[in-house]
Amino acid sequence: METKIANIGGGLAGLHTAYELEQRGFKNITIYEALKIGEGASGHNTGKVTIQQAGQYHSLSMEDAATFYQAQVRALDKLTKIIQEHHISC
């Protein structure tokens, strides 16, 4: 699929978005970052995915807390797979 895509931001979300687009067959993806890749918001807020979101759970219903937790587990599993598949040193 030949497409021109401008991806604004080279943080955790921007890089993952570009990766997912590429995995789905999109080409000509350009990442625009004002500073250095990974040094903007992601670099200052630790840019992480974790299931340890204790501050979030107490304000949610049990059902919403379980949904939130499961989403975090799926995200960690997916990132682990990408890291292993591409031999990324973390």
VEXKOL-125352 format. One record per atom (N, C-alpha, C, O): x, y, z; atom name. Coordinates in pm, 1 decimal. Atoms other than C-alpha are relative to their C-alpha. Example, Ala and Ser with C-alpha at 12.3 -4.5 7.8 and 13.67 -1.06 7.14 Angstrom:
% residues 2
<atom><east>89.0</east><north>-119.0</north><up>0.0</up><a>N</a></atom>
<atom><east>1230.0</east><north>-450.0</north><up>780.0</up><a>CA</a></atom>
<atom><east>90.0</east><north>120.0</north><up>0.0</up><a>C</a></atom>
<atom><east>193.6</east><north>118.1</north><up>66.5</up><a>O</a></atom>
<atom><east>-82.0</east><north>-119.0</north><up>-6.0</up><a>N</a></atom>
<atom><east>1367.0</east><north>-106.0</north><up>714.0</up><a>CA</a></atom>
<atom><east>-77.0</east><north>109.0</north><up>73.0</up><a>C</a></atom>
<atom><east>-26.1</east><north>219.8</north><up>89.9</up><a>O</a></atom>
//
This chain:
% residues 90
<atom><east>85.5</east><north>-116.2</north><up>0.0</up><a>N</a></atom>
<atom><east>0.0</east><north>0.0</north><up>0.0</up><a>CA</a></atom>
<atom><east>90.7</east><north>123.2</north><up>0.0</up><a>C</a></atom>
<atom><east>157.7</east><north>150.4</north><up>99.6</up><a>O</a></atom>
<atom><east>-82.8</east><north>-120.5</north><up>9.1</up><a>N</a></atom>
<atom><east>176.1</east><north>316.5</north><up>-116.8</up><a>CA</a></atom>
<atom><east>-79.3</east><north>119.9</north><up>50.9</up><a>C</a></atom>
<atom><east>-174.6</east><north>164.5</north><up>-12.9</up><a>O</a></atom>
<atom><east>69.3</east><north>-111.0</north><up>-62.5</up><a>N</a></atom>
<atom><east>67.5</east><north>597.7</north><up>110.2</up><a>CA</a></atom>
<atom><east>103.4</east><north>92.9</north><up>61.2</up><a>C</a></atom>
<atom><east>206.7</east><north>46.3</north><up>109.2</up><a>O</a></atom>
<atom><east>-85.9</east><north>-93.9</north><up>-70.2</up><a>N</a></atom>
<atom><east>231.8</east><north>912.7</north><up>241.2</up><a>CA</a></atom>
<atom><east>-66.5</east><north>32.7</north><up>132.8</up><a>C</a></atom>
<atom><east>-177.6</east><north>85.6</north><up>136.5</up><a>O</a></atom>
<atom><east>54.2</east><north>-22.1</north><up>-133.6</up><a>N</a></atom>
<atom><east>179.8</east><north>935.7</north><up>616.0</up><a>CA</a></atom>
<atom><east>98.1</east><north>83.9</north><up>79.2</up><a>C</a></atom>
<atom><east>216.9</east><north>52.2</north><up>85.8</up><a>O</a></atom>
<atom><east>-79.7</east><north>-82.5</north><up>-89.6</up><a>N</a></atom>
<atom><east>307.9</east><north>1209.3</north><up>845.1</up><a>CA</a></atom>
<atom><east>-39.5</east><north>-35.4</north><up>142.3</up><a>C</a></atom>
<atom><east>-153.7</east><north>-14.7</north><up>183.2</up><a>O</a></atom>
<atom><east>22.7</east><north>38.4</north><up>-138.2</up><a>N</a></atom>
<atom><east>340.1</east><north>1082.5</north><up>1199.8</up><a>CA</a></atom>
<atom><east>67.0</east><north>105.1</north><up>87.6</up><a>C</a></atom>
<atom><east>189.4</east><north>117.5</north><up>87.4</up><a>O</a></atom>
<atom><east>-52.3</east><north>-109.6</north><up>-79.5</up><a>N</a></atom>
<atom><east>379.5</east><north>1372.9</north><up>1441.9</up><a>CA</a></atom>
<atom><east>33.8</east><north>-51.3</north><up>139.8</up><a>C</a></atom>
<atom><east>-54.6</east><north>-91.3</north><up>215.4</up><a>O</a></atom>
<atom><east>-44.8</east><north>41.0</north><up>-132.8</up><a>N</a></atom>
<atom><east>585.3</east><north>1282.2</north><up>1747.2</up><a>CA</a></atom>
<atom><east>76.9</east><north>-130.1</north><up>-3.1</up><a>C</a></atom>
<atom><east>29.9</east><north>-230.2</north><up>-57.1</up><a>O</a></atom>
<atom><east>-84.9</east><north>118.0</north><up>-4.3</up><a>N</a></atom>
<atom><east>866.2</east><north>1036.1</north><up>1806.9</up><a>CA</a></atom>
<atom><east>13.4</east><north>-56.8</north><up>138.9</up><a>C</a></atom>
<atom><east>118.9</east><north>-108.2</north><up>176.2</up><a>O</a></atom>
<atom><east>0.5</east><north>60.5</north><up>-133.5</up><a>N</a></atom>
<atom><east>772.0</east><north>928.0</north><up>2156.3</up><a>CA</a></atom>
<atom><east>-55.6</east><north>-141.0</north><up>-6.7</up><a>C</a></atom>
<atom><east>-69.0</east><north>-198.2</north><up>-114.9</up><a>O</a></atom>
<atom><east>49.8</east><north>136.4</north><up>-8.6</up><a>N</a></atom>
<atom><east>634.6</east><north>595.5</north><up>2272.6</up><a>CA</a></atom>
<atom><east>-123.0</east><north>-21.3</north><up>-87.5</up><a>C</a></atom>
<atom><east>-128.7</east><north>-118.8</north><up>-162.5</up><a>O</a></atom>
<atom><east>123.2</east><north>15.6</north><up>78.3</up><a>N</a></atom>
<atom><east>291.0</east><north>646.9</north><up>2114.7</up><a>CA</a></atom>
<atom><east>24.7</east><north>20.3</north><up>-149.4</up><a>C</a></atom>
<atom><east>-26.1</east><north>-55.7</north><up>-231.7</up><a>O</a></atom>
<atom><east>-27.5</east><north>-27.5</north><up>141.2</up><a>N</a></atom>
<atom><east>421.0</east><north>797.0</north><up>1789.3</up><a>CA</a></atom>
<atom><east>77.9</east><north>-111.1</north><up>-66.8</up><a>C</a></atom>
<atom><east>46.6</east><north>-150.5</north><up>-179.2</up><a>O</a></atom>
<atom><east>-79.7</east><north>108.0</north><up>56.3</up><a>N</a></atom>
<atom><east>680.7</east><north>526.8</north><up>1734.9</up><a>CA</a></atom>
<atom><east>-81.9</east><north>-127.7</north><up>-14.6</up><a>C</a></atom>
<atom><east>-70.3</east><north>-199.5</north><up>-113.9</up><a>O</a></atom>
<atom><east>83.1</east><north>120.5</north><up>8.4</up><a>N</a></atom>
<atom><east>433.2</east><north>251.7</north><up>1812.0</up><a>CA</a></atom>
<atom><east>-103.6</east><north>12.1</north><up>-111.4</up><a>C</a></atom>
<atom><east>-133.1</east><north>-85.5</north><up>-180.4</up><a>O</a></atom>
<atom><east>95.7</east><north>-22.6</north><up>108.9</up><a>N</a></atom>
<atom><east>179.7</east><north>404.6</north><up>1574.6</up><a>CA</a></atom>
<atom><east>66.0</east><north>-25.3</north><up>-134.8</up><a>C</a></atom>
<atom><east>9.3</east><north>-93.9</north><up>-219.9</up><a>O</a></atom>
<atom><east>-71.9</east><north>20.8</north><up>125.6</up><a>N</a></atom>
<atom><east>437.2</east><north>413.6</north><up>1294.3</up><a>CA</a></atom>
<atom><east>30.8</east><north>-147.9</north><up>-20.9</up><a>C</a></atom>
<atom><east>19.1</east><north>-198.4</north><up>-132.5</up><a>O</a></atom>
<atom><east>-28.4</east><north>143.7</north><up>8.1</up><a>N</a></atom>
<atom><east>535.1</east><north>53.2</north><up>1370.4</up><a>CA</a></atom>
<atom><east>-123.8</east><north>-77.7</north><up>-42.6</up><a>C</a></atom>
<atom><east>-116.8</east><north>-162.3</north><up>-131.8</up><a>O</a></atom>
<atom><east>124.4</east><north>71.8</north><up>32.2</up><a>N</a></atom>
<atom><east>174.2</east><north>-68.1</north><up>1359.0</up><a>CA</a></atom>
<atom><east>-43.9</east><north>28.2</north><up>-143.4</up><a>C</a></atom>
<atom><east>-90.6</east><north>-62.7</north><up>-212.0</up><a>O</a></atom>
<atom><east>34.2</east><north>-32.1</north><up>138.7</up><a>N</a></atom>
<atom><east>110.0</east><north>115.1</north><up>1031.0</up><a>CA</a></atom>
<atom><east>87.5</east><north>-78.5</north><up>-96.7</up><a>C</a></atom>
<atom><east>38.7</east><north>-133.8</north><up>-195.3</up><a>O</a></atom>
<atom><east>-93.6</east><north>73.6</north><up>85.7</up><a>N</a></atom>
<atom><east>421.0</east><north>-41.4</north><up>877.8</up><a>CA</a></atom>
<atom><east>-34.1</east><north>-149.6</north><up>-1.6</up><a>C</a></atom>
<atom><east>-27.6</east><north>-213.9</north><up>-106.4</up><a>O</a></atom>
<atom><east>36.3</east><north>141.2</north><up>-8.9</up><a>N</a></atom>
<atom><east>314.8</east><north>-386.3</north><up>999.6</up><a>CA</a></atom>
<atom><east>-125.1</east><north>-32.9</north><up>-81.3</up><a>C</a></atom>
<atom><east>-144.4</east><north>-146.7</north><up>-124.1</up><a>O</a></atom>
<atom><east>123.2</east><north>19.0</north><up>77.2</up><a>N</a></atom>
<atom><east>-16.9</east><north>-338.9</north><up>820.8</up><a>CA</a></atom>
<atom><east>18.5</east><north>31.8</north><up>-148.8</up><a>C</a></atom>
<atom><east>-78.3</east><north>34.3</north><up>-224.8</up><a>O</a></atom>
<atom><east>-28.8</east><north>-15.8</north><up>141.2</up><a>N</a></atom>
<atom><east>154.8</east><north>-267.1</north><up>490.2</up><a>CA</a></atom>
<atom><east>8.9</east><north>141.8</north><up>-51.8</up><a>C</a></atom>
<atom><east>30.2</east><north>162.5</north><up>-171.3</up><a>O</a></atom>
<atom><east>-11.1</east><north>-138.6</north><up>44.1</up><a>N</a></atom>
<atom><east>158.9</east><north>112.1</north><up>482.2</up><a>CA</a></atom>
<atom><east>147.4</east><north>32.8</north><up>-23.6</up><a>C</a></atom>
<atom><east>234.9</east><north>-14.2</north><up>49.2</up><a>O</a></atom>
<atom><east>-136.2</east><north>-41.9</north><up>33.4</up><a>N</a></atom>
<atom><east>468.5</east><north>267.1</north><up>323.7</up><a>CA</a></atom>
<atom><east>8.0</east><north>151.9</north><up>5.2</up><a>C</a></atom>
<atom><east>-92.6</east><north>219.8</north><up>25.9</up><a>O</a></atom>
<atom><east>-22.1</east><north>-145.0</north><up>2.4</up><a>N</a></atom>
<atom><east>617.6</east><north>616.0</north><up>307.7</up><a>CA</a></atom>
<atom><east>-47.2</east><north>67.9</north><up>128.5</up><a>C</a></atom>
<atom><east>-117.4</east><north>168.9</north><up>123.8</up><a>O</a></atom>
<atom><east>33.9</east><north>-57.7</north><up>-129.7</up><a>N</a></atom>
<atom><east>575.2</east><north>686.1</north><up>679.6</up><a>CA</a></atom>
<atom><east>117.3</east><north>86.4</north><up>44.5</up><a>C</a></atom>
<atom><east>230.7</east><north>39.2</north><up>51.9</up><a>O</a></atom>
<atom><east>-103.5</east><north>-90.4</north><up>-49.3</up><a>N</a></atom>
<atom><east>768.3</east><north>988.7</north><up>802.8</up><a>CA</a></atom>
<atom><east>-35.5</east><north>40.8</north><up>142.0</up><a>C</a></atom>
<atom><east>-147.3</east><north>84.5</north><up>169.2</up><a>O</a></atom>
<atom><east>19.8</east><north>-41.2</north><up>-138.7</up><a>N</a></atom>
<atom><east>809.6</east><north>1056.0</north><up>1174.1</up><a>CA</a></atom>
<atom><east>62.7</east><north>137.5</north><up>17.9</up><a>C</a></atom>
<atom><east>181.3</east><north>156.3</north><up>-9.3</up><a>O</a></atom>
<atom><east>-48.0</east><north>-134.6</north><up>-26.9</up><a>N</a></atom>
<atom><east>841.0</east><north>1423.7</north><up>1264.4</up><a>CA</a></atom>
<atom><east>11.7</east><north>18.4</north><up>150.8</up><a>C</a></atom>
<atom><east>-85.4</east><north>-0.7</north><up>224.0</up><a>O</a></atom>
<atom><east>-25.7</east><north>-20.0</north><up>-142.3</up><a>N</a></atom>
<atom><east>994.9</east><north>1498.4</north><up>1602.6</up><a>CA</a></atom>
<atom><east>77.3</east><north>129.5</north><up>16.7</up><a>C</a></atom>
<atom><east>176.2</east><north>152.2</north><up>-53.0</up><a>O</a></atom>
<atom><east>-64.0</east><north>-129.4</north><up>-20.7</up><a>N</a></atom>
<atom><east>1092.3</east><north>1842.6</north><up>1731.9</up><a>CA</a></atom>
<atom><east>140.5</east><north>-14.4</north><up>59.4</up><a>C</a></atom>
<atom><east>231.2</east><north>61.1</north><up>24.6</up><a>O</a></atom>
<atom><east>-129.2</east><north>18.9</north><up>-65.3</up><a>N</a></atom>
<atom><east>1378.8</east><north>1713.5</north><up>1944.6</up><a>CA</a></atom>
<atom><east>61.5</east><north>-131.2</north><up>-48.8</up><a>C</a></atom>
<atom><east>61.6</east><north>-159.2</north><up>-168.6</up><a>O</a></atom>
<atom><east>-53.5</east><north>130.8</north><up>34.7</up><a>N</a></atom>
<atom><east>1545.1</east><north>1373.0</north><up>1952.2</up><a>CA</a></atom>
<atom><east>-107.4</east><north>-105.0</north><up>26.5</up><a>C</a></atom>
<atom><east>-189.4</east><north>-89.7</north><up>117.0</up><a>O</a></atom>
<atom><east>97.0</east><north>108.2</north><up>-17.4</up><a>N</a></atom>
<atom><east>1341.8</east><north>1053.6</north><up>1916.8</up><a>CA</a></atom>
<atom><east>4.9</east><north>-49.3</north><up>144.9</up><a>C</a></atom>
<atom><east>111.7</east><north>-79.7</north><up>198.0</up><a>O</a></atom>
<atom><east>10.9</east><north>51.9</north><up>-136.1</up><a>N</a></atom>
<atom><east>1217.7</east><north>945.0</north><up>2260.7</up><a>CA</a></atom>
<atom><east>40.6</east><north>96.3</north><up>110.1</up><a>C</a></atom>
<atom><east>40.8</east><north>58.4</north><up>227.2</up><a>O</a></atom>
<atom><east>-44.6</east><north>-93.4</north><up>-103.0</up><a>N</a></atom>
<atom><east>1337.4</east><north>1258.1</north><up>2439.9</up><a>CA</a></atom>
<atom><east>-101.6</east><north>109.9</north><up>30.7</up><a>C</a></atom>
<atom><east>-73.7</east><north>197.7</north><up>112.3</up><a>O</a></atom>
<atom><east>102.6</east><north>-100.2</north><up>-29.2</up><a>N</a></atom>
<atom><east>1018.4</east><north>1465.2</north><up>2437.5</up><a>CA</a></atom>
<atom><east>-78.4</east><north>-41.7</north><up>123.4</up><a>C</a></atom>
<atom><east>-20.1</east><north>-69.6</north><up>228.2</up><a>O</a></atom>
<atom><east>85.0</east><north>35.3</north><up>-113.3</up><a>N</a></atom>
<atom><east>723.7</east><north>1383.9</north><up>2662.0</up><a>CA</a></atom>
<atom><east>32.2</east><north>-139.5</north><up>52.6</up><a>C</a></atom>
<atom><east>36.8</east><north>-159.8</north><up>173.9</up><a>O</a></atom>
<atom><east>-31.1</east><north>136.1</north><up>-44.6</up><a>N</a></atom>
<atom><east>809.4</east><north>1011.5</north><up>2669.7</up><a>CA</a></atom>
<atom><east>127.7</east><north>-4.0</north><up>83.1</up><a>C</a></atom>
<atom><east>136.6</east><north>-79.0</north><up>180.2</up><a>O</a></atom>
<atom><east>-126.4</east><north>-2.1</north><up>-72.6</up><a>N</a></atom>
<atom><east>1161.3</east><north>1089.8</north><up>2787.5</up><a>CA</a></atom>
<atom><east>-10.5</east><north>63.5</north><up>137.5</up><a>C</a></atom>
<atom><east>70.0</east><north>34.4</north><up>226.0</up><a>O</a></atom>
<atom><east>13.0</east><north>-70.2</north><up>-127.2</up><a>N</a></atom>
<atom><east>1038.6</east><north>1310.3</north><up>3070.7</up><a>CA</a></atom>
<atom><east>-103.5</east><north>-62.3</north><up>93.1</up><a>C</a></atom>
<atom><east>-101.0</east><north>-37.1</north><up>213.6</up><a>O</a></atom>
<atom><east>99.9</east><north>63.4</north><up>-87.1</up><a>N</a></atom>
<atom><east>745.3</east><north>1104.7</north><up>3197.3</up><a>CA</a></atom>
<atom><east>24.7</east><north>-149.7</north><up>11.4</up><a>C</a></atom>
<atom><east>-62.3</east><north>-223.3</north><up>57.9</up><a>O</a></atom>
<atom><east>-49.4</east><north>137.6</north><up>1.5</up><a>N</a></atom>
<atom><east>933.1</east><north>772.9</north><up>3166.6</up><a>CA</a></atom>
<atom><east>-62.4</east><north>-85.0</north><up>-108.9</up><a>C</a></atom>
<atom><east>-21.6</east><north>-200.0</north><up>-124.9</up><a>O</a></atom>
<atom><east>57.2</east><north>70.6</north><up>113.7</up><a>N</a></atom>
<atom><east>717.7</east><north>666.7</north><up>2868.8</up><a>CA</a></atom>
<atom><east>-11.6</east><north>-148.8</north><up>20.7</up><a>C</a></atom>
<atom><east>57.4</east><north>-225.9</north><up>-45.9</up><a>O</a></atom>
<atom><east>5.8</east><north>141.5</north><up>-34.8</up><a>N</a></atom>
<atom><east>615.9</east><north>334.8</north><up>3014.0</up><a>CA</a></atom>
<atom><east>-141.5</east><north>-55.6</north><up>-7.0</up><a>C</a></atom>
<atom><east>-240.5</east><north>17.5</north><up>-5.0</up><a>O</a></atom>
<atom><east>125.7</east><north>73.1</north><up>-12.3</up><a>N</a></atom>
<atom><east>343.8</east><north>75.5</north><up>3011.1</up><a>CA</a></atom>
<atom><east>18.9</east><north>-91.4</north><up>120.1</up><a>C</a></atom>
<atom><east>117.3</east><north>-165.1</north><up>127.3</up><a>O</a></atom>
<atom><east>-13.1</east><north>80.7</north><up>-120.7</up><a>N</a></atom>
<atom><east>283.7</east><north>-92.3</north><up>3344.5</up><a>CA</a></atom>
<atom><east>-137.7</east><north>-37.2</north><up>52.2</up><a>C</a></atom>
<atom><east>-235.6</east><north>33.6</north><up>28.7</up><a>O</a></atom>
<atom><east>127.3</east><north>37.1</north><up>-63.1</up><a>N</a></atom>
<atom><east>12.3</east><north>-278.4</north><up>3530.8</up><a>CA</a></atom>
<atom><east>-8.3</east><north>57.1</north><up>140.9</up><a>C</a></atom>
<atom><east>-108.7</east><north>39.3</north><up>209.9</up><a>O</a></atom>
<atom><east>-4.1</east><north>-56.2</north><up>-134.6</up><a>N</a></atom>
<atom><east>113.1</east><north>-97.1</north><up>3848.7</up><a>CA</a></atom>
<atom><east>-55.4</east><north>141.9</north><up>0.9</up><a>C</a></atom>
<atom><east>17.7</east><north>237.5</north><up>27.0</up><a>O</a></atom>
<atom><east>66.6</east><north>-130.1</north><up>4.6</up><a>N</a></atom>
<atom><east>-134.3</east><north>188.1</north><up>3817.2</up><a>CA</a></atom>
<atom><east>-91.7</east><north>15.8</north><up>121.2</up><a>C</a></atom>
<atom><east>-209.7</east><north>47.9</north><up>106.9</up><a>O</a></atom>
<atom><east>81.1</east><north>-1.5</north><up>-122.2</up><a>N</a></atom>
<atom><east>-252.6</east><north>182.9</north><up>4178.6</up><a>CA</a></atom>
<atom><east>-81.7</east><north>127.4</north><up>14.6</up><a>C</a></atom>
<atom><east>-194.7</east><north>123.1</north><up>63.1</up><a>O</a></atom>
<atom><east>71.4</east><north>-126.6</north><up>-10.1</up><a>N</a></atom>
<atom><east>-350.4</east><north>549.4</north><up>4162.4</up><a>CA</a></atom>
<atom><east>-123.9</east><north>6.2</north><up>-86.7</up><a>C</a></atom>
<atom><east>-214.2</east><north>85.5</north><up>-60.1</up><a>O</a></atom>
<atom><east>114.2</east><north>1.6</north><up>91.1</up><a>N</a></atom>
<atom><east>-594.3</east><north>471.7</north><up>3881.5</up><a>CA</a></atom>
<atom><east>-111.3</east><north>-92.4</north><up>48.9</up><a>C</a></atom>
<atom><east>-229.2</east><north>-60.8</north><up>32.5</up><a>O</a></atom>
<atom><east>98.8</east><north>103.4</north><up>-32.3</up><a>N</a></atom>
<atom><east>-769.4</east><north>164.7</north><up>4021.1</up><a>CA</a></atom>
<atom><east>-101.8</east><north>42.3</north><up>105.3</up><a>C</a></atom>
<atom><east>-219.2</east><north>7.0</north><up>94.7</up><a>O</a></atom>
<atom><east>90.4</east><north>-31.5</north><up>-111.3</up><a>N</a></atom>
<atom><east>-919.3</east><north>312.8</north><up>4338.2</up><a>CA</a></atom>
<atom><east>-120.8</east><north>83.3</north><up>-41.5</up><a>C</a></atom>
<atom><east>-223.4</east><north>81.5</north><up>26.4</up><a>O</a></atom>
<atom><east>110.7</east><north>-86.2</north><up>42.2</up><a>N</a></atom>
<atom><east>-1139.8</east><north>554.0</north><up>4145.4</up><a>CA</a></atom>
<atom><east>-92.8</east><north>-69.1</north><up>-100.7</up><a>C</a></atom>
<atom><east>-188.0</east><north>-7.7</north><up>-149.1</up><a>O</a></atom>
<atom><east>78.1</east><north>72.3</north><up>100.3</up><a>N</a></atom>
<atom><east>-1283.6</east><north>285.7</north><up>3912.8</up><a>CA</a></atom>
<atom><east>-89.8</east><north>-104.7</north><up>64.1</up><a>C</a></atom>
<atom><east>-62.8</east><north>-152.8</north><up>174.1</up><a>O</a></atom>
<atom><east>81.3</east><north>112.6</north><up>-44.0</up><a>N</a></atom>
<atom><east>-1561.5</east><north>34.2</north><up>3950.4</up><a>CA</a></atom>
<atom><east>83.0</east><north>-126.7</north><up>-18.1</up><a>C</a></atom>
<atom><east>184.1</east><north>-123.7</north><up>-88.3</up><a>O</a></atom>
<atom><east>-73.0</east><north>126.1</north><up>14.1</up><a>N</a></atom>
<atom><east>-1445.1</east><north>-328.6</north><up>3979.2</up><a>CA</a></atom>
<atom><east>7.7</east><north>-42.4</north><up>-146.7</up><a>C</a></atom>
<atom><east>111.8</east><north>-89.2</north><up>-192.9</up><a>O</a></atom>
<atom><east>3.2</east><north>38.0</north><up>141.9</up><a>N</a></atom>
<atom><east>-1550.8</east><north>-392.4</north><up>3617.9</up><a>CA</a></atom>
<atom><east>96.3</east><north>86.1</north><up>-82.4</up><a>C</a></atom>
<atom><east>171.0</east><north>34.5</north><up>-165.6</up><a>O</a></atom>
<atom><east>-89.6</east><north>-89.2</north><up>73.9</up><a>N</a></atom>
<atom><east>-1367.4</east><north>-85.8</north><up>3485.4</up><a>CA</a></atom>
<atom><east>145.7</east><north>-23.5</north><up>38.5</up><a>C</a></atom>
<atom><east>234.0</east><north>-18.3</north><up>-47.2</up><a>O</a></atom>
<atom><east>-137.2</east><north>27.9</north><up>-44.5</up><a>N</a></atom>
<atom><east>-1058.8</east><north>-162.9</north><up>3696.2</up><a>CA</a></atom>
<atom><east>51.2</east><north>-127.4</north><up>-66.9</up><a>C</a></atom>
<atom><east>166.7</east><north>-132.8</north><up>-109.1</up><a>O</a></atom>
<atom><east>-40.2</east><north>125.3</north><up>65.2</up><a>N</a></atom>
<atom><east>-1051.7</east><north>-517.4</north><up>3554.2</up><a>CA</a></atom>
<atom><east>27.9</east><north>22.7</north><up>-147.9</up><a>C</a></atom>
<atom><east>124.5</east><north>-31.7</north><up>-201.6</up><a>O</a></atom>
<atom><east>-20.0</east><north>-31.7</north><up>142.3</up><a>N</a></atom>
<atom><east>-1087.0</east><north>-383.6</north><up>3197.7</up><a>CA</a></atom>
<atom><east>130.3</east><north>75.7</north><up>-19.5</up><a>C</a></atom>
<atom><east>207.0</east><north>44.9</north><up>-110.7</up><a>O</a></atom>
<atom><east>-122.7</east><north>-78.8</north><up>6.5</up><a>N</a></atom>
<atom><east>-808.4</east><north>-129.8</north><up>3256.9</up><a>CA</a></atom>
<atom><east>121.8</east><north>-90.0</north><up>20.4</up><a>C</a></atom>
<atom><east>218.8</east><north>-81.6</north><up>-54.9</up><a>O</a></atom>
<atom><east>-109.6</east><north>93.1</north><up>-29.5</up><a>N</a></atom>
<atom><east>-582.3</east><north>-398.4</north><up>3408.2</up><a>CA</a></atom>
<atom><east>25.4</east><north>-92.7</north><up>-119.2</up><a>C</a></atom>
<atom><east>140.2</east><north>-111.8</north><up>-159.3</up><a>O</a></atom>
<atom><east>-15.6</east><north>91.6</north><up>114.0</up><a>N</a></atom>
<atom><east>-646.6</east><north>-639.5</north><up>3118.9</up><a>CA</a></atom>
<atom><east>60.4</east><north>71.0</north><up>-120.6</up><a>C</a></atom>
<atom><east>140.6</east><north>11.8</north><up>-192.9</up><a>O</a></atom>
<atom><east>-57.8</east><north>-77.0</north><up>110.6</up><a>N</a></atom>
<atom><east>-565.3</east><north>-366.2</north><up>2865.2</up><a>CA</a></atom>
<atom><east>149.6</east><north>20.8</north><up>21.9</up><a>C</a></atom>
<atom><east>227.8</east><north>11.9</north><up>-72.7</up><a>O</a></atom>
<atom><east>-141.9</east><north>-17.6</north><up>-31.4</up><a>N</a></atom>
<atom><east>-233.8</east><north>-300.2</north><up>3042.0</up><a>CA</a></atom>
<atom><east>77.7</east><north>-130.3</north><up>-21.1</up><a>C</a></atom>
<atom><east>189.3</east><north>-128.2</north><up>-72.9</up><a>O</a></atom>
<atom><east>-65.0</east><north>130.1</north><up>18.7</up><a>N</a></atom>
<atom><east>-149.2</east><north>-672.7</north><up>3041.8</up><a>CA</a></atom>
<atom><east>17.1</east><north>-29.5</north><up>-149.6</up><a>C</a></atom>
<atom><east>122.9</east><north>-76.0</north><up>-191.9</up><a>O</a></atom>
<atom><east>-10.8</east><north>21.9</north><up>145.4</up><a>N</a></atom>
<atom><east>-225.3</east><north>-697.0</north><up>2666.8</up><a>CA</a></atom>
<atom><east>108.5</east><north>89.0</north><up>-60.5</up><a>C</a></atom>
<atom><east>183.6</east><north>44.9</north><up>-147.5</up><a>O</a></atom>
<atom><east>-102.6</east><north>-91.9</north><up>51.8</up><a>N</a></atom>
<atom><east>-6.0</east><north>-391.5</north><up>2600.2</up><a>CA</a></atom>
<atom><east>139.9</east><north>-50.6</north><up>34.9</up><a>C</a></atom>
<atom><east>229.2</east><north>-48.3</north><up>-49.7</up><a>O</a></atom>
<atom><east>-130.2</east><north>53.4</north><up>-39.7</up><a>N</a></atom>
<atom><east>283.7</east><north>-540.7</north><up>2797.7</up><a>CA</a></atom>
<atom><east>35.7</east><north>-124.2</north><up>-81.0</up><a>C</a></atom>
<atom><east>149.8</east><north>-140.1</north><up>-124.3</up><a>O</a></atom>
<atom><east>-23.6</east><north>121.1</north><up>80.2</up><a>N</a></atom>
<atom><east>246.0</east><north>-872.8</north><up>2616.4</up><a>CA</a></atom>
<atom><east>39.9</east><north>35.7</north><up>-142.5</up><a>C</a></atom>
<atom><east>132.0</east><north>-23.6</north><up>-198.6</up><a>O</a></atom>
<atom><east>-29.5</east><north>-39.6</north><up>138.1</up><a>N</a></atom>
<atom><east>245.7</east><north>-700.3</north><up>2277.7</up><a>CA</a></atom>
<atom><east>138.6</east><north>62.7</north><up>-10.7</up><a>C</a></atom>
<atom><east>214.3</east><north>30.2</north><up>-102.2</up><a>O</a></atom>
<atom><east>-131.5</east><north>-62.6</north><up>2.7</up><a>N</a></atom>
<atom><east>549.5</east><north>-485.6</north><up>2356.8</up><a>CA</a></atom>
<atom><east>111.0</east><north>-103.0</north><up>21.1</up><a>C</a></atom>
<atom><east>216.0</east><north>-94.6</north><up>-42.5</up><a>O</a></atom>
<atom><east>-98.1</east><north>107.0</north><up>-22.0</up><a>N</a></atom>
<atom><east>736.2</east><north>-792.1</north><up>2488.3</up><a>CA</a></atom>
<atom><east>22.7</east><north>-77.8</north><up>-128.4</up><a>C</a></atom>
<atom><east>136.5</east><north>-110.1</north><up>-162.5</up><a>O</a></atom>
<atom><east>-10.9</east><north>73.3</north><up>126.5</up><a>N</a></atom>
<atom><east>662.0</east><north>-973.4</north><up>2162.0</up><a>CA</a></atom>
<atom><east>80.8</east><north>80.4</north><up>-102.8</up><a>C</a></atom>
<atom><east>167.5</east><north>25.0</north><up>-170.5</up><a>O</a></atom>
<atom><east>-72.5</east><north>-85.8</north><up>94.7</up><a>N</a></atom>
<atom><east>787.1</east><north>-677.3</north><up>1952.8</up><a>CA</a></atom>
<atom><east>147.9</east><north>4.5</north><up>37.2</up><a>C</a></atom>
<atom><east>233.7</east><north>-7.4</north><up>-50.3</up><a>O</a></atom>
<atom><east>-138.5</east><north>-7.4</north><up>-47.1</up><a>N</a></atom>
<atom><east>1104.2</east><north>-648.7</north><up>2164.0</up><a>CA</a></atom>
<atom><east>74.8</east><north>-129.2</north><up>-32.0</up><a>C</a></atom>
<atom><east>188.2</east><north>-125.8</north><up>-79.9</up><a>O</a></atom>
<atom><east>-64.3</east><north>128.6</north><up>26.5</up><a>N</a></atom>
<atom><east>1179.4</east><north>-1020.3</north><up>2132.1</up><a>CA</a></atom>
<atom><east>13.5</east><north>-25.3</north><up>-149.9</up><a>C</a></atom>
<atom><east>117.8</east><north>-72.2</north><up>-195.4</up><a>O</a></atom>
<atom><east>1.1</east><north>23.6</north><up>143.7</up><a>N</a></atom>
<atom><east>1089.5</east><north>-1039.3</north><up>1763.2</up><a>CA</a></atom>
<atom><east>109.6</east><north>78.7</north><up>-73.0</up><a>C</a></atom>
<atom><east>169.5</east><north>29.2</north><up>-168.5</up><a>O</a></atom>
<atom><east>-95.2</east><north>-87.4</north><up>66.4</up><a>N</a></atom>
<atom><east>1319.5</east><north>-751.0</north><up>1669.6</up><a>CA</a></atom>
<atom><east>133.3</east><north>11.2</north><up>75.2</up><a>C</a></atom>
<atom><east>219.4</east><north>91.6</north><up>39.6</up><a>O</a></atom>
<atom><east>-125.0</east><north>2.9</north><up>-77.7</up><a>N</a></atom>
<atom><east>1592.6</east><north>-824.0</north><up>1926.1</up><a>CA</a></atom>
<atom><east>40.7</east><north>139.8</north><up>47.4</up><a>C</a></atom>
<atom><east>154.6</east><north>182.8</north><up>29.0</up><a>O</a></atom>
<atom><east>-22.2</east><north>-136.3</north><up>-48.6</up><a>N</a></atom>
<atom><east>1559.7</east><north>-478.7</north><up>2083.3</up><a>CA</a></atom>
<atom><east>60.9</east><north>-7.2</north><up>139.6</up><a>C</a></atom>
<atom><east>8.0</east><north>-74.6</north><up>227.9</up><a>O</a></atom>
<atom><east>-65.5</east><north>-4.7</north><up>-130.6</up><a>N</a></atom>
<atom><east>1795.5</east><north>-412.5</north><up>2372.2</up><a>CA</a></atom>
<atom><east>-68.1</east><north>105.9</north><up>84.8</up><a>C</a></atom>
<atom><east>-74.1</east><north>222.6</north><up>46.1</up><a>O</a></atom>
<atom><east>69.6</east><north>-93.4</north><up>-89.8</up><a>N</a></atom>
<atom><east>1607.3</east><north>-252.8</north><up>2660.5</up><a>CA</a></atom>
<atom><east>72.5</east><north>11.2</north><up>132.7</up><a>C</a></atom>
<atom><east>28.8</east><north>85.1</north><up>220.9</up><a>O</a></atom>
//
